[in-house]
Amino acid sequence: MRSAAPRPQAIALLIAFGVQFALGMLLNLFVQLPKTHPGSTGGEYFSRSFTSLGWALSGGGGPWLLVHAGLGLLLALGTLALFIGCLVRRVRGWRWLTGVAALVTVGAFFNGMSFVDYGEDFSSAIMAGCWLIAVTLLVVAVARSHHPDDLSTPSPSGGARPSVAPEPDR
């Protein structure tokens, strides 16, 4: 069963991914995170990371980190919701693409938290790589899908007629 329903959600996610990219570049170039903050010391990875996330979402790291972390959380939840929706509706051609996109988006999110925790550049590089994979997969899903409006072309009289290749002259 083919459905055009995921297209608007995927396009909205792609726009949000673009905004997230711009925010990440702004943070990378112009914002210096403090070396010491809640989550930057002690504890195992998950407790540290969620402490850092709480600190970032509270505005402790500044407004740009707040927006970047909040949008990252929304992107992780949004790609998971898109994937689950495609599974439930059995949307062919979207399930694998959105599943992997959700997985790498969650990976980007966790590497973002790791970057805030440890300040290591490789966490930022992994985050950017995951971003690129997720965006590529969503673009492929949108490009491969067939929107019902794309299946017809307007006729000269204003009505729609099916798009079919002209018969060859004999």
N, C-alpha and C positions, 0 to 999 in steps of 0.2 A: 504494500500500500504506500503510495507516494503522497506526501502532504507538504504544502507550502508553509504550514504553520510555524516551523522553526525559523524561517528566514528573518522575520522582523526581530526576533530575540537575538539571533546570531549577529545581525547587522548592528543592533544596539550594543552588543558586547564588543564588536570590533571597534566601534567609536570609543567606547570606554577604554579599550586596550590602547588606542591612540593617545587618549588623554593621559593614561597611566604612563606611557612611554615619555611623554613630554614632562610630566611631573618627576619621573625618575631621573631624567637628564638635568632638570633644574636642581634637584637634591644633590646629584652627583657633582655638579659643577659649582654650586653656590652655597651649599649648606654643610656646615661641619657639625657632626653629631658629637656630643660630649663623650669623652673616654669612659667616664663613670656615670651610670644612671641605673635605675631599677632594672634588673635583668642582666646587667653587664658583668656581674661577679657571682660566683658560687652557684651551686645547684646543678642538677642535670639539665640536659638540653630543653626538654619540653617545658619544665617549670620556668626556666630562664626565659625561653622564647615567649611564653604567654605573659610573663611579667613585663617583658619588653613591649609586647603588643599592647598591653593595657596602658603602659607609659606613653607609647606613641599615640594611641587613640584618645588619651586624656589631654593631648596638646603639650605634653612635657617636652617633646622634641621639636616643638615649633609647629606653625600652621601647615607648612608644606609636607612635613612628615605625617602629620595627622591626616591630611587629605590623601596622601599617597598610600598610607597603611589602610585607611578606611576603604579606598577604592580597590586596593588589592584584595581585601576581605570580600567585598562585593563581587569582584570578578571571580574569585574562587567559588563562592556560593552560586553565582550566576551560571558559570560553566557547568557546575554539578547539576543545577536545576535544568539546564538545557539538555544535558545528557540523559537525565532521568526521564524528562518529558519525551525525548526521542525513543527511549526504551519502552515506556508505557504505551505510546502511540504506535510503536513498531514502524518508525519512519525509516524506510530503506535508504541507504546511502548516507545516513547521518550518524548512525549509532557508533560505529568504530571511530569516525572522525571526531565526534563530540566527546566520546569516552576518553580518547587519548588527549584531546585538548583540555578536558577537565583535570586529568591526571597531571599534566605538565603545568597547568595553572596552579594547582595545589602545590606542586613542587616549587614553582616560582615564589609562592606565598611563604612557604617554609624557609626558602633560602633568603627571602627578604628579612624574615625574623632573625635568621642566623647572622645576616649582615649587621643588623642592629645590635645583636648580642656581642659578636666577636670583631666586627669591623674588617673582616677579611675580604679582599678584592675578589677572590674566586667565588664567594657567595653571590656577589653582585653579577659576576660573569655568568654563573649558572642561572640566576634569575633572568637575565637578559636572553639567554639561550632558550629557556623555557617559554618566555614571552614570544619569541620568534616562532617557535614550533606551534604554540597554541594559535597564534594569529594566522599562520600559514594553513593550519588544518581547518579553521573556521572559514577562511577565504575559499579554500577548495570546496568545502561543503556548500557554501552559498553559490559558488560558480557552477557546481555540478547539478544543483537542484533545478527543477523546472517549475517556474512560477506559472500558474494558470494563465495569467495575463500575457505571458511570453509566447503562448501557444497559438495565438491568433494575431492577425494583422488587420488593421482597419481597411475596409473596402472604400472605394471612391464615394459610395453613397453614405458613408459614416457607420455602417454596421460592421460587425466583425465577420471575417471568413477564415476558415482554417488555413494555416500556412502549409502549403504543399508545393513540392517542386513541380515546375511546369513539365508537361509531357514533351518529350523530344519530337521535333518535326520529322515526319516520315516522307 
